[in-house]
Amino acid sequence: MDVNKVQKMVTEFFSSYELVQKNVGTQLNLCEKKILKKTLFPNSHILDVACGWGRISIPLAKMGHFVVGVDISPYMIKTAKQKAKKENLKNVRFYCKDILKFNFKKRFFDFILIFESSLEHIPSNKKREKILMKLCKLLKPEGLLITSFHSYFFPFKEFLRLQIQNIRNLINRKYEMNDITINNLYTHFFTHFEIERLFKKIGFKKIQTFPINLLYKKKNRFKSPKIYIFFKMFIYNFWIFKKVRN
């Protein structure tokens, strides 16, 4: 896999003027609000990885937290800085950096956020491991990393496409296993076992997973939450990990 080429494709996708203008609001969605309400404490130090145009960072700064946002897209960071300046926020900083080249105090952050399934768009297992190792060093002892992932198995038509692509990956080795390009966007689909194994290897312990249906109940077909817990492998999930190794 040409990691640099794939990374360029991902950056260009998320940096498009049309995409940013369409989604330029800076507001936490209901699920994110519930997750953060359960975990954050007042005046937290928060690192927002792949922060984009500050959709997460700016509302958290308004709540009184000290927030650092990092993203590889110059256009995204420019937009985030403009919004922070407009809001006159002094407790949020934005950096246009590859997170692996981002230098900051070790063990500084209470929480690290990687929302909107951003890890799925990082090319290569090796780079994903390096990123998580870097983030682990930036977290305080027993600090929390909160992230989210799509389901490997759902929707079914995409699962079938992924298996066909996996056969191609074995043949031509363009991508690694469970890598696919959908609508011009590179994505790696994680299984639950892969997520747990990866974070444990780096030095994290899983605290809890939240199927999105337990956080956003308005459109649920079933009233019992046990159903969604049982079938969580087929649902979009938020994950909370604790740092257990320095």
Biotite code that builds the C-alpha atoms (Angstrom):
import biotite.structure as struc

atoms = struc.array([
    struc.Atom([0.000, 0.000, 0.000], chain_id="A", res_id=1, res_name="MET", atom_name="CA", element="C"),
    struc.Atom([1.189, 3.498, -0.877], chain_id="A", res_id=2, res_name="ASP", atom_name="CA", element="C"),
    struc.Atom([0.361, 5.064, 2.509], chain_id="A", res_id=3, res_name="VAL", atom_name="CA", element="C"),
    struc.Atom([1.193, 8.622, 1.417], chain_id="A", res_id=4, res_name="ASN", atom_name="CA", element="C"),
    struc.Atom([-1.053, 8.359, -1.633], chain_id="A", res_id=5, res_name="LYS", atom_name="CA", element="C"),
    struc.Atom([-3.955, 7.006, 0.418], chain_id="A", res_id=6, res_name="VAL", atom_name="CA", element="C"),
    struc.Atom([-3.430, 9.664, 3.105], chain_id="A", res_id=7, res_name="GLN", atom_name="CA", element="C"),
    struc.Atom([-3.518, 12.361, 0.426], chain_id="A", res_id=8, res_name="LYS", atom_name="CA", element="C"),
    struc.Atom([-6.807, 10.949, -0.872], chain_id="A", res_id=9, res_name="MET", atom_name="CA", element="C"),
    struc.Atom([-8.341, 11.039, 2.621], chain_id="A", res_id=10, res_name="VAL", atom_name="CA", element="C"),
    struc.Atom([-7.091, 14.574, 3.306], chain_id="A", res_id=11, res_name="THR", atom_name="CA", element="C"),
    struc.Atom([-8.456, 15.870, 0.001], chain_id="A", res_id=12, res_name="GLU", atom_name="CA", element="C"),
    struc.Atom([-11.821, 14.224, 0.670], chain_id="A", res_id=13, res_name="PHE", atom_name="CA", element="C"),
    struc.Atom([-12.285, 15.890, 4.050], chain_id="A", res_id=14, res_name="PHE", atom_name="CA", element="C"),
    struc.Atom([-10.817, 19.210, 2.896], chain_id="A", res_id=15, res_name="SER", atom_name="CA", element="C"),
    struc.Atom([-13.240, 19.829, 0.055], chain_id="A", res_id=16, res_name="SER", atom_name="CA", element="C"),
    struc.Atom([-14.883, 23.253, 0.195], chain_id="A", res_id=17, res_name="TYR", atom_name="CA", element="C"),
    struc.Atom([-18.313, 21.734, -0.442], chain_id="A", res_id=18, res_name="GLU", atom_name="CA", element="C"),
    struc.Atom([-18.004, 19.264, 2.440], chain_id="A", res_id=19, res_name="LEU", atom_name="CA", element="C"),
    struc.Atom([-16.875, 21.891, 4.931], chain_id="A", res_id=20, res_name="VAL", atom_name="CA", element="C"),
    struc.Atom([-19.529, 24.430, 3.932], chain_id="A", res_id=21, res_name="GLN", atom_name="CA", element="C"),
    struc.Atom([-22.245, 21.775, 4.123], chain_id="A", res_id=22, res_name="LYS", atom_name="CA", element="C"),
    struc.Atom([-21.230, 20.647, 7.623], chain_id="A", res_id=23, res_name="ASN", atom_name="CA", element="C"),
    struc.Atom([-19.627, 23.777, 9.011], chain_id="A", res_id=24, res_name="VAL", atom_name="CA", element="C"),
    struc.Atom([-21.732, 23.955, 12.186], chain_id="A", res_id=25, res_name="GLY", atom_name="CA", element="C"),
    struc.Atom([-19.977, 23.659, 15.552], chain_id="A", res_id=26, res_name="THR", atom_name="CA", element="C"),
    struc.Atom([-22.423, 21.637, 17.591], chain_id="A", res_id=27, res_name="GLN", atom_name="CA", element="C"),
    struc.Atom([-22.175, 18.349, 19.426], chain_id="A", res_id=28, res_name="LEU", atom_name="CA", element="C"),
    struc.Atom([-24.755, 15.791, 18.392], chain_id="A", res_id=29, res_name="ASN", atom_name="CA", element="C"),
    struc.Atom([-27.016, 14.172, 20.990], chain_id="A", res_id=30, res_name="LEU", atom_name="CA", element="C"),
    struc.Atom([-24.944, 10.971, 21.310], chain_id="A", res_id=31, res_name="CYS", atom_name="CA", element="C"),
    struc.Atom([-21.707, 12.891, 21.769], chain_id="A", res_id=32, res_name="GLU", atom_name="CA", element="C"),
    struc.Atom([-23.328, 15.103, 24.418], chain_id="A", res_id=33, res_name="LYS", atom_name="CA", element="C"),
    struc.Atom([-24.457, 12.053, 26.391], chain_id="A", res_id=34, res_name="LYS", atom_name="CA", element="C"),
    struc.Atom([-21.072, 10.312, 26.164], chain_id="A", res_id=35, res_name="ILE", atom_name="CA", element="C"),
    struc.Atom([-19.157, 13.412, 27.222], chain_id="A", res_id=36, res_name="LEU", atom_name="CA", element="C"),
    struc.Atom([-21.593, 14.186, 30.037], chain_id="A", res_id=37, res_name="LYS", atom_name="CA", element="C"),
    struc.Atom([-20.905, 10.708, 31.442], chain_id="A", res_id=38, res_name="LYS", atom_name="CA", element="C"),
    struc.Atom([-17.119, 11.072, 31.290], chain_id="A", res_id=39, res_name="THR", atom_name="CA", element="C"),
    struc.Atom([-15.752, 14.639, 31.367], chain_id="A", res_id=40, res_name="LEU", atom_name="CA", element="C"),
    struc.Atom([-15.120, 16.561, 34.570], chain_id="A", res_id=41, res_name="PHE", atom_name="CA", element="C"),
    struc.Atom([-14.892, 20.384, 34.929], chain_id="A", res_id=42, res_name="PRO", atom_name="CA", element="C"),
    struc.Atom([-11.873, 22.171, 33.450], chain_id="A", res_id=43, res_name="ASN", atom_name="CA", element="C"),
    struc.Atom([-10.549, 19.076, 31.707], chain_id="A", res_id=44, res_name="SER", atom_name="CA", element="C"),
    struc.Atom([-7.550, 19.123, 29.373], chain_id="A", res_id=45, res_name="HIS", atom_name="CA", element="C"),
    struc.Atom([-8.807, 17.598, 26.119], chain_id="A", res_id=46, res_name="ILE", atom_name="CA", element="C"),
    struc.Atom([-7.075, 16.625, 22.873], chain_id="A", res_id=47, res_name="LEU", atom_name="CA", element="C"),
    struc.Atom([-9.416, 16.470, 19.868], chain_id="A", res_id=48, res_name="ASP", atom_name="CA", element="C"),
    struc.Atom([-7.718, 14.339, 17.194], chain_id="A", res_id=49, res_name="VAL", atom_name="CA", element="C"),
    struc.Atom([-8.826, 14.871, 13.583], chain_id="A", res_id=50, res_name="ALA", atom_name="CA", element="C"),
    struc.Atom([-10.679, 17.912, 14.880], chain_id="A", res_id=51, res_name="CYS", atom_name="CA", element="C"),
    struc.Atom([-11.725, 19.170, 11.435], chain_id="A", res_id=52, res_name="GLY", atom_name="CA", element="C"),
    struc.Atom([-13.344, 22.611, 11.582], chain_id="A", res_id=53, res_name="TRP", atom_name="CA", element="C"),
    struc.Atom([-13.739, 22.508, 15.364], chain_id="A", res_id=54, res_name="GLY", atom_name="CA", element="C"),
    struc.Atom([-17.199, 20.978, 15.572], chain_id="A", res_id=55, res_name="ARG", atom_name="CA", element="C"),
    struc.Atom([-16.247, 19.196, 18.804], chain_id="A", res_id=56, res_name="ILE", atom_name="CA", element="C"),
    struc.Atom([-13.448, 21.448, 20.092], chain_id="A", res_id=57, res_name="SER", atom_name="CA", element="C"),
    struc.Atom([-15.283, 24.763, 20.095], chain_id="A", res_id=58, res_name="ILE", atom_name="CA", element="C"),
    struc.Atom([-18.377, 23.632, 22.076], chain_id="A", res_id=59, res_name="PRO", atom_name="CA", element="C"),
    struc.Atom([-16.081, 21.984, 24.646], chain_id="A", res_id=60, res_name="LEU", atom_name="CA", element="C"),
    struc.Atom([-14.051, 25.174, 24.970], chain_id="A", res_id=61, res_name="ALA", atom_name="CA", element="C"),
    struc.Atom([-17.300, 27.101, 25.541], chain_id="A", res_id=62, res_name="LYS", atom_name="CA", element="C"),
    struc.Atom([-18.001, 24.725, 28.444], chain_id="A", res_id=63, res_name="MET", atom_name="CA", element="C"),
    struc.Atom([-14.754, 25.837, 30.095], chain_id="A", res_id=64, res_name="GLY", atom_name="CA", element="C"),
    struc.Atom([-12.416, 22.994, 29.113], chain_id="A", res_id=65, res_name="HIS", atom_name="CA", element="C"),
    struc.Atom([-8.929, 23.590, 27.731], chain_id="A", res_id=66, res_name="PHE", atom_name="CA", element="C"),
    struc.Atom([-8.984, 22.033, 24.268], chain_id="A", res_id=67, res_name="VAL", atom_name="CA", element="C"),
    struc.Atom([-6.300, 21.324, 21.683], chain_id="A", res_id=68, res_name="VAL", atom_name="CA", element="C"),
    struc.Atom([-7.463, 20.379, 18.194], chain_id="A", res_id=69, res_name="GLY", atom_name="CA", element="C"),
    struc.Atom([-5.169, 18.699, 15.679], chain_id="A", res_id=70, res_name="VAL", atom_name="CA", element="C"),
    struc.Atom([-5.913, 17.982, 12.032], chain_id="A", res_id=71, res_name="ASP", atom_name="CA", element="C"),
    struc.Atom([-3.843, 17.381, 8.910], chain_id="A", res_id=72, res_name="ILE", atom_name="CA", element="C"),
    struc.Atom([-5.979, 19.622, 6.687], chain_id="A", res_id=73, res_name="SER", atom_name="CA", element="C"),
    struc.Atom([-4.856, 23.285, 6.404], chain_id="A", res_id=74, res_name="PRO", atom_name="CA", element="C"),
    struc.Atom([-8.318, 24.373, 5.228], chain_id="A", res_id=75, res_name="TYR", atom_name="CA", element="C"),
    struc.Atom([-10.006, 22.663, 8.169], chain_id="A", res_id=76, res_name="MET", atom_name="CA", element="C"),
    struc.Atom([-7.663, 24.246, 10.703], chain_id="A", res_id=77, res_name="ILE", atom_name="CA", element="C"),
    struc.Atom([-8.002, 27.677, 9.094], chain_id="A", res_id=78, res_name="LYS", atom_name="CA", element="C"),
    struc.Atom([-11.794, 27.392, 9.392], chain_id="A", res_id=79, res_name="THR", atom_name="CA", element="C"),
    struc.Atom([-11.533, 26.222, 13.036], chain_id="A", res_id=80, res_name="ALA", atom_name="CA", element="C"),
    struc.Atom([-9.260, 29.122, 13.982], chain_id="A", res_id=81, res_name="LYS", atom_name="CA", element="C"),
    struc.Atom([-11.625, 31.622, 12.363], chain_id="A", res_id=82, res_name="GLN", atom_name="CA", element="C"),
    struc.Atom([-14.549, 30.221, 14.341], chain_id="A", res_id=83, res_name="LYS", atom_name="CA", element="C"),
    struc.Atom([-12.618, 30.260, 17.622], chain_id="A", res_id=84, res_name="ALA", atom_name="CA", element="C"),
    struc.Atom([-11.572, 33.880, 16.999], chain_id="A", res_id=85, res_name="LYS", atom_name="CA", element="C"),
    struc.Atom([-15.153, 34.858, 16.195], chain_id="A", res_id=86, res_name="LYS", atom_name="CA", element="C"),
    struc.Atom([-16.256, 33.314, 19.512], chain_id="A", res_id=87, res_name="GLU", atom_name="CA", element="C"),
    struc.Atom([-13.345, 35.032, 21.298], chain_id="A", res_id=88, res_name="ASN", atom_name="CA", element="C"),
    struc.Atom([-12.209, 31.735, 22.819], chain_id="A", res_id=89, res_name="LEU", atom_name="CA", element="C"),
    struc.Atom([-8.822, 31.803, 24.546], chain_id="A", res_id=90, res_name="LYS", atom_name="CA", element="C"),
    struc.Atom([-8.894, 28.222, 25.838], chain_id="A", res_id=91, res_name="ASN", atom_name="CA", element="C"),
    struc.Atom([-8.748, 26.370, 22.509], chain_id="A", res_id=92, res_name="VAL", atom_name="CA", element="C"),
    struc.Atom([-5.771, 25.935, 20.204], chain_id="A", res_id=93, res_name="ARG", atom_name="CA", element="C"),
    struc.Atom([-5.681, 24.445, 16.725], chain_id="A", res_id=94, res_name="PHE", atom_name="CA", element="C"),
    struc.Atom([-2.667, 22.878, 15.012], chain_id="A", res_id=95, res_name="TYR", atom_name="CA", element="C"),
    struc.Atom([-2.296, 21.751, 11.407], chain_id="A", res_id=96, res_name="CYS", atom_name="CA", element="C"),
    struc.Atom([-0.161, 18.681, 12.009], chain_id="A", res_id=97, res_name="LYS", atom_name="CA", element="C"),
    struc.Atom([0.136, 14.993, 11.375], chain_id="A", res_id=98, res_name="ASP", atom_name="CA", element="C"),
    struc.Atom([-0.502, 13.702, 14.888], chain_id="A", res_id=99, res_name="ILE", atom_name="CA", element="C"),
    struc.Atom([2.748, 11.702, 14.722], chain_id="A", res_id=100, res_name="LEU", atom_name="CA", element="C"),
    struc.Atom([4.666, 14.974, 14.282], chain_id="A", res_id=101, res_name="LYS", atom_name="CA", element="C"),
    struc.Atom([2.679, 16.832, 16.938], chain_id="A", res_id=102, res_name="PHE", atom_name="CA", element="C"),
    struc.Atom([4.906, 17.776, 19.872], chain_id="A", res_id=103, res_name="ASN", atom_name="CA", element="C"),
    struc.Atom([3.209, 18.499, 23.187], chain_id="A", res_id=104, res_name="PHE", atom_name="CA", element="C"),
    struc.Atom([3.790, 17.828, 26.870], chain_id="A", res_id=105, res_name="LYS", atom_name="CA", element="C"),
    struc.Atom([3.635, 14.141, 27.736], chain_id="A", res_id=106, res_name="LYS", atom_name="CA", element="C"),
    struc.Atom([0.941, 13.047, 30.182], chain_id="A", res_id=107, res_name="ARG", atom_name="CA", element="C"),
    struc.Atom([-0.826, 16.397, 29.766], chain_id="A", res_id=108, res_name="PHE", atom_name="CA", element="C"),
    struc.Atom([-4.347, 15.464, 28.675], chain_id="A", res_id=109, res_name="PHE", atom_name="CA", element="C"),
    struc.Atom([-7.149, 14.064, 30.822], chain_id="A", res_id=110, res_name="ASP", atom_name="CA", element="C"),
    struc.Atom([-9.116, 12.980, 27.746], chain_id="A", res_id=111, res_name="PHE", atom_name="CA", element="C"),
    struc.Atom([-8.387, 12.276, 24.100], chain_id="A", res_id=112, res_name="ILE", atom_name="CA", element="C"),
    struc.Atom([-11.250, 12.243, 21.598], chain_id="A", res_id=113, res_name="LEU", atom_name="CA", element="C"),
    struc.Atom([-11.196, 10.558, 18.192], chain_id="A", res_id=114, res_name="ILE", atom_name="CA", element="C"),
    struc.Atom([-14.766, 11.008, 17.014], chain_id="A", res_id=115, res_name="PHE", atom_name="CA", element="C"),
    struc.Atom([-16.561, 10.365, 13.721], chain_id="A", res_id=116, res_name="GLU", atom_name="CA", element="C"),
    struc.Atom([-14.734, 7.057, 13.187], chain_id="A", res_id=117, res_name="SER", atom_name="CA", element="C"),
    struc.Atom([-11.559, 8.913, 12.242], chain_id="A", res_id=118, res_name="SER", atom_name="CA", element="C"),
    struc.Atom([-9.249, 5.967, 12.953], chain_id="A", res_id=119, res_name="LEU", atom_name="CA", element="C"),
    struc.Atom([-10.987, 4.061, 10.168], chain_id="A", res_id=120, res_name="GLU", atom_name="CA", element="C"),
    struc.Atom([-9.521, 6.481, 7.633], chain_id="A", res_id=121, res_name="HIS", atom_name="CA", element="C"),
    struc.Atom([-5.878, 6.099, 8.738], chain_id="A", res_id=122, res_name="ILE", atom_name="CA", element="C"),
    struc.Atom([-4.042, 3.910, 6.185], chain_id="A", res_id=123, res_name="PRO", atom_name="CA", element="C"),
    struc.Atom([-2.068, 0.870, 7.387], chain_id="A", res_id=124, res_name="SER", atom_name="CA", element="C"),
    struc.Atom([-2.089, -1.108, 10.622], chain_id="A", res_id=125, res_name="ASN", atom_name="CA", element="C"),
    struc.Atom([1.434, 0.091, 11.360], chain_id="A", res_id=126, res_name="LYS", atom_name="CA", element="C"),
    struc.Atom([0.494, 3.782, 11.264], chain_id="A", res_id=127, res_name="LYS", atom_name="CA", element="C"),
    struc.Atom([-2.629, 3.253, 13.378], chain_id="A", res_id=128, res_name="ARG", atom_name="CA", element="C"),
    struc.Atom([-0.506, 1.570, 16.041], chain_id="A", res_id=129, res_name="GLU", atom_name="CA", element="C"),
    struc.Atom([2.033, 4.407, 15.989], chain_id="A", res_id=130, res_name="LYS", atom_name="CA", element="C"),
    struc.Atom([-0.730, 6.981, 16.393], chain_id="A", res_id=131, res_name="ILE", atom_name="CA", element="C"),
    struc.Atom([-2.242, 5.182, 19.380], chain_id="A", res_id=132, res_name="LEU", atom_name="CA", element="C"),
    struc.Atom([1.199, 4.823, 20.997], chain_id="A", res_id=133, res_name="MET", atom_name="CA", element="C"),
    struc.Atom([1.724, 8.566, 20.587], chain_id="A", res_id=134, res_name="LYS", atom_name="CA", element="C"),
    struc.Atom([-1.693, 9.329, 22.085], chain_id="A", res_id=135, res_name="LEU", atom_name="CA", element="C"),
    struc.Atom([-1.034, 6.992, 24.993], chain_id="A", res_id=136, res_name="CYS", atom_name="CA", element="C"),
    struc.Atom([2.069, 9.042, 25.866], chain_id="A", res_id=137, res_name="LYS", atom_name="CA", element="C"),
    struc.Atom([0.085, 12.290, 25.750], chain_id="A", res_id=138, res_name="LEU", atom_name="CA", element="C"),
    struc.Atom([-2.561, 11.013, 28.190], chain_id="A", res_id=139, res_name="LEU", atom_name="CA", element="C"),
    struc.Atom([-2.242, 11.365, 31.936], chain_id="A", res_id=140, res_name="LYS", atom_name="CA", element="C"),
    struc.Atom([-2.066, 8.112, 33.949], chain_id="A", res_id=141, res_name="PRO", atom_name="CA", element="C"),
    struc.Atom([-5.522, 6.521, 33.855], chain_id="A", res_id=142, res_name="GLU", atom_name="CA", element="C"),
    struc.Atom([-6.663, 9.153, 31.344], chain_id="A", res_id=143, res_name="GLY", atom_name="CA", element="C"),
    struc.Atom([-9.491, 8.215, 28.988], chain_id="A", res_id=144, res_name="LEU", atom_name="CA", element="C"),
    struc.Atom([-9.551, 7.881, 25.211], chain_id="A", res_id=145, res_name="LEU", atom_name="CA", element="C"),
    struc.Atom([-13.040, 8.073, 23.692], chain_id="A", res_id=146, res_name="ILE", atom_name="CA", element="C"),
    struc.Atom([-13.634, 7.055, 20.104], chain_id="A", res_id=147, res_name="THR", atom_name="CA", element="C"),
    struc.Atom([-16.211, 5.561, 17.733], chain_id="A", res_id=148, res_name="SER", atom_name="CA", element="C"),
    struc.Atom([-16.364, 2.899, 15.021], chain_id="A", res_id=149, res_name="PHE", atom_name="CA", element="C"),
    struc.Atom([-18.796, 1.708, 12.387], chain_id="A", res_id=150, res_name="HIS", atom_name="CA", element="C"),
    struc.Atom([-19.947, -1.908, 12.383], chain_id="A", res_id=151, res_name="SER", atom_name="CA", element="C"),
    struc.Atom([-17.843, -4.353, 10.410], chain_id="A", res_id=152, res_name="TYR", atom_name="CA", element="C"),
    struc.Atom([-20.968, -6.346, 9.538], chain_id="A", res_id=153, res_name="PHE", atom_name="CA", element="C"),
    struc.Atom([-23.551, -3.678, 8.739], chain_id="A", res_id=154, res_name="PHE", atom_name="CA", element="C"),
    struc.Atom([-25.013, -2.672, 6.344], chain_id="A", res_id=155, res_name="PRO", atom_name="CA", element="C"),
    struc.Atom([-24.969, -6.108, 4.769], chain_id="A", res_id=156, res_name="PHE", atom_name="CA", element="C"),
    struc.Atom([-24.364, -4.892, 1.202], chain_id="A", res_id=157, res_name="LYS", atom_name="CA", element="C"),
    struc.Atom([-21.219, -3.064, 2.330], chain_id="A", res_id=158, res_name="GLU", atom_name="CA", element="C"),
    struc.Atom([-20.098, -6.160, 4.245], chain_id="A", res_id=159, res_name="PHE", atom_name="CA", element="C"),
    struc.Atom([-20.376, -8.175, 1.013], chain_id="A", res_id=160, res_name="LEU", atom_name="CA", element="C"),
    struc.Atom([-18.441, -5.518, -0.901], chain_id="A", res_id=161, res_name="ARG", atom_name="CA", element="C"),
    struc.Atom([-15.744, -5.639, 1.757], chain_id="A", res_id=162, res_name="LEU", atom_name="CA", element="C"),
    struc.Atom([-15.348, -9.414, 1.418], chain_id="A", res_id=163, res_name="GLN", atom_name="CA", element="C"),
    struc.Atom([-15.006, -9.094, -2.361], chain_id="A", res_id=164, res_name="ILE", atom_name="CA", element="C"),
    struc.Atom([-12.417, -6.378, -1.837], chain_id="A", res_id=165, res_name="GLN", atom_name="CA", element="C"),
    struc.Atom([-10.560, -8.606, 0.642], chain_id="A", res_id=166, res_name="ASN", atom_name="CA", element="C"),
    struc.Atom([-10.126, -11.204, -2.103], chain_id="A", res_id=167, res_name="ILE", atom_name="CA", element="C"),
    struc.Atom([-8.686, -8.496, -4.342], chain_id="A", res_id=168, res_name="ARG", atom_name="CA", element="C"),
    struc.Atom([-6.447, -7.341, -1.497], chain_id="A", res_id=169, res_name="ASN", atom_name="CA", element="C"),
    struc.Atom([-5.000, -10.848, -1.237], chain_id="A", res_id=170, res_name="LEU", atom_name="CA", element="C"),
    struc.Atom([-4.363, -10.953, -4.976], chain_id="A", res_id=171, res_name="ILE", atom_name="CA", element="C"),
    struc.Atom([-2.985, -7.507, -5.810], chain_id="A", res_id=172, res_name="ASN", atom_name="CA", element="C"),
    struc.Atom([-1.957, -6.288, -2.319], chain_id="A", res_id=173, res_name="ARG", atom_name="CA", element="C"),
    struc.Atom([-3.125, -2.749, -3.083], chain_id="A", res_id=174, res_name="LYS", atom_name="CA", element="C"),
    struc.Atom([-4.648, -2.559, 0.395], chain_id="A", res_id=175, res_name="TYR", atom_name="CA", element="C"),
    struc.Atom([-4.465, -4.527, 3.623], chain_id="A", res_id=176, res_name="GLU", atom_name="CA", element="C"),
    struc.Atom([-7.263, -6.835, 4.764], chain_id="A", res_id=177, res_name="MET", atom_name="CA", element="C"),
    struc.Atom([-10.577, -5.128, 5.570], chain_id="A", res_id=178, res_name="ASN", atom_name="CA", element="C"),
    struc.Atom([-9.536, -2.006, 3.626], chain_id="A", res_id=179, res_name="ASP", atom_name="CA", element="C"),
    struc.Atom([-11.887, -0.604, 1.001], chain_id="A", res_id=180, res_name="ILE", atom_name="CA", element="C"),
    struc.Atom([-12.621, 2.624, -0.878], chain_id="A", res_id=181, res_name="THR", atom_name="CA", element="C"),
    struc.Atom([-16.256, 3.734, -0.716], chain_id="A", res_id=182, res_name="ILE", atom_name="CA", element="C"),
    struc.Atom([-17.352, 6.919, -2.510], chain_id="A", res_id=183, res_name="ASN", atom_name="CA", element="C"),
    struc.Atom([-13.698, 7.906, -3.031], chain_id="A", res_id=184, res_name="ASN", atom_name="CA", element="C"),
    struc.Atom([-12.911, 7.552, 0.680], chain_id="A", res_id=185, res_name="LEU", atom_name="CA", element="C"),
    struc.Atom([-10.462, 4.992, 2.047], chain_id="A", res_id=186, res_name="TYR", atom_name="CA", element="C"),
    struc.Atom([-11.878, 3.090, 5.041], chain_id="A", res_id=187, res_name="THR", atom_name="CA", element="C"),
    struc.Atom([-10.594, 0.282, 7.218], chain_id="A", res_id=188, res_name="HIS", atom_name="CA", element="C"),
    struc.Atom([-13.449, -1.649, 8.838], chain_id="A", res_id=189, res_name="PHE", atom_name="CA", element="C"),
    struc.Atom([-12.530, -2.933, 12.286], chain_id="A", res_id=190, res_name="PHE", atom_name="CA", element="C"),
    struc.Atom([-14.047, -5.992, 13.915], chain_id="A", res_id=191, res_name="THR", atom_name="CA", element="C"),
    struc.Atom([-14.760, -5.694, 17.650], chain_id="A", res_id=192, res_name="HIS", atom_name="CA", element="C"),
    struc.Atom([-12.011, -8.223, 18.354], chain_id="A", res_id=193, res_name="PHE", atom_name="CA", element="C"),
    struc.Atom([-9.501, -6.205, 16.331], chain_id="A", res_id=194, res_name="GLU", atom_name="CA", element="C"),
    struc.Atom([-10.356, -2.984, 18.189], chain_id="A", res_id=195, res_name="ILE", atom_name="CA", element="C"),
    struc.Atom([-9.941, -4.596, 21.616], chain_id="A", res_id=196, res_name="GLU", atom_name="CA", element="C"),
    struc.Atom([-6.729, -6.362, 20.617], chain_id="A", res_id=197, res_name="ARG", atom_name="CA", element="C"),
    struc.Atom([-5.199, -3.200, 19.142], chain_id="A", res_id=198, res_name="LEU", atom_name="CA", element="C"),
    struc.Atom([-5.920, -0.960, 22.138], chain_id="A", res_id=199, res_name="PHE", atom_name="CA", element="C"),
    struc.Atom([-4.819, -3.611, 24.630], chain_id="A", res_id=200, res_name="LYS", atom_name="CA", element="C"),
    struc.Atom([-1.528, -4.018, 22.756], chain_id="A", res_id=201, res_name="LYS", atom_name="CA", element="C"),
    struc.Atom([-0.833, -0.288, 23.030], chain_id="A", res_id=202, res_name="ILE", atom_name="CA", element="C"),
    struc.Atom([-1.629, -0.024, 26.750], chain_id="A", res_id=203, res_name="GLY", atom_name="CA", element="C"),
    struc.Atom([-5.347, 0.672, 27.053], chain_id="A", res_id=204, res_name="PHE", atom_name="CA", element="C"),
    struc.Atom([-8.111, -1.140, 28.889], chain_id="A", res_id=205, res_name="LYS", atom_name="CA", element="C"),
    struc.Atom([-11.658, -1.117, 27.555], chain_id="A", res_id=206, res_name="LYS", atom_name="CA", element="C"),
    struc.Atom([-14.023, 0.491, 30.044], chain_id="A", res_id=207, res_name="ILE", atom_name="CA", element="C"),
    struc.Atom([-17.291, 0.434, 28.125], chain_id="A", res_id=208, res_name="GLN", atom_name="CA", element="C"),
    struc.Atom([-18.928, 0.403, 24.701], chain_id="A", res_id=209, res_name="THR", atom_name="CA", element="C"),
    struc.Atom([-22.114, 2.296, 23.935], chain_id="A", res_id=210, res_name="PHE", atom_name="CA", element="C"),
    struc.Atom([-24.197, 1.142, 20.938], chain_id="A", res_id=211, res_name="PRO", atom_name="CA", element="C"),
    struc.Atom([-25.629, 4.265, 19.341], chain_id="A", res_id=212, res_name="ILE", atom_name="CA", element="C"),
    struc.Atom([-29.165, 2.943, 19.874], chain_id="A", res_id=213, res_name="ASN", atom_name="CA", element="C"),
    struc.Atom([-28.715, 3.236, 23.642], chain_id="A", res_id=214, res_name="LEU", atom_name="CA", element="C"),
    struc.Atom([-27.801, 6.899, 23.252], chain_id="A", res_id=215, res_name="LEU", atom_name="CA", element="C"),
    struc.Atom([-30.265, 7.905, 20.554], chain_id="A", res_id=216, res_name="TYR", atom_name="CA", element="C"),
    struc.Atom([-33.478, 6.016, 21.299], chain_id="A", res_id=217, res_name="LYS", atom_name="CA", element="C"),
    struc.Atom([-35.893, 8.058, 19.191], chain_id="A", res_id=218, res_name="LYS", atom_name="CA", element="C"),
    struc.Atom([-35.648, 5.826, 16.108], chain_id="A", res_id=219, res_name="LYS", atom_name="CA", element="C"),
    struc.Atom([-35.256, 2.479, 17.872], chain_id="A", res_id=220, res_name="ASN", atom_name="CA", element="C"),
    struc.Atom([-37.479, -0.332, 16.595], chain_id="A", res_id=221, res_name="ARG", atom_name="CA", element="C"),
    struc.Atom([-37.204, -2.250, 19.861], chain_id="A", res_id=222, res_name="PHE", atom_name="CA", element="C"),
    struc.Atom([-37.889, -0.908, 23.353], chain_id="A", res_id=223, res_name="LYS", atom_name="CA", element="C"),
    struc.Atom([-35.613, -3.298, 25.228], chain_id="A", res_id=224, res_name="SER", atom_name="CA", element="C"),
    struc.Atom([-31.990, -2.045, 25.426], chain_id="A", res_id=225, res_name="PRO", atom_name="CA", element="C"),
    struc.Atom([-30.803, -5.633, 25.886], chain_id="A", res_id=226, res_name="LYS", atom_name="CA", element="C"),
    struc.Atom([-31.428, -6.284, 22.196], chain_id="A", res_id=227, res_name="ILE", atom_name="CA", element="C"),
    struc.Atom([-28.988, -3.564, 21.160], chain_id="A", res_id=228, res_name="TYR", atom_name="CA", element="C"),
    struc.Atom([-26.397, -4.685, 23.682], chain_id="A", res_id=229, res_name="ILE", atom_name="CA", element="C"),
    struc.Atom([-26.633, -8.243, 22.361], chain_id="A", res_id=230, res_name="PHE", atom_name="CA", element="C"),
    struc.Atom([-26.319, -7.122, 18.738], chain_id="A", res_id=231, res_name="PHE", atom_name="CA", element="C"),
    struc.Atom([-23.747, -4.379, 19.346], chain_id="A", res_id=232, res_name="LYS", atom_name="CA", element="C"),
    struc.Atom([-21.353, -5.890, 16.796], chain_id="A", res_id=233, res_name="MET", atom_name="CA", element="C"),
    struc.Atom([-23.851, -4.864, 14.120], chain_id="A", res_id=234, res_name="PHE", atom_name="CA", element="C"),
    struc.Atom([-24.252, -1.300, 15.409], chain_id="A", res_id=235, res_name="ILE", atom_name="CA", element="C"),
    struc.Atom([-22.241, 1.931, 15.391], chain_id="A", res_id=236, res_name="TYR", atom_name="CA", element="C"),
    struc.Atom([-20.510, 2.117, 18.793], chain_id="A", res_id=237, res_name="ASN", atom_name="CA", element="C"),
    struc.Atom([-18.763, 4.624, 21.007], chain_id="A", res_id=238, res_name="PHE", atom_name="CA", element="C"),
    struc.Atom([-15.817, 3.142, 22.926], chain_id="A", res_id=239, res_name="TRP", atom_name="CA", element="C"),
    struc.Atom([-14.171, 4.320, 26.146], chain_id="A", res_id=240, res_name="ILE", atom_name="CA", element="C"),
    struc.Atom([-10.633, 3.156, 26.957], chain_id="A", res_id=241, res_name="PHE", atom_name="CA", element="C"),
    struc.Atom([-8.472, 3.870, 30.013], chain_id="A", res_id=242, res_name="LYS", atom_name="CA", element="C"),
    struc.Atom([-4.726, 4.233, 29.858], chain_id="A", res_id=243, res_name="LYS", atom_name="CA", element="C"),
    struc.Atom([-3.213, 1.496, 32.021], chain_id="A", res_id=244, res_name="VAL", atom_name="CA", element="C"),
    struc.Atom([0.387, 1.478, 30.803], chain_id="A", res_id=245, res_name="ARG", atom_name="CA", element="C"),
    struc.Atom([2.820, 4.376, 30.384], chain_id="A", res_id=246, res_name="ASN", atom_name="CA", element="C"),
])
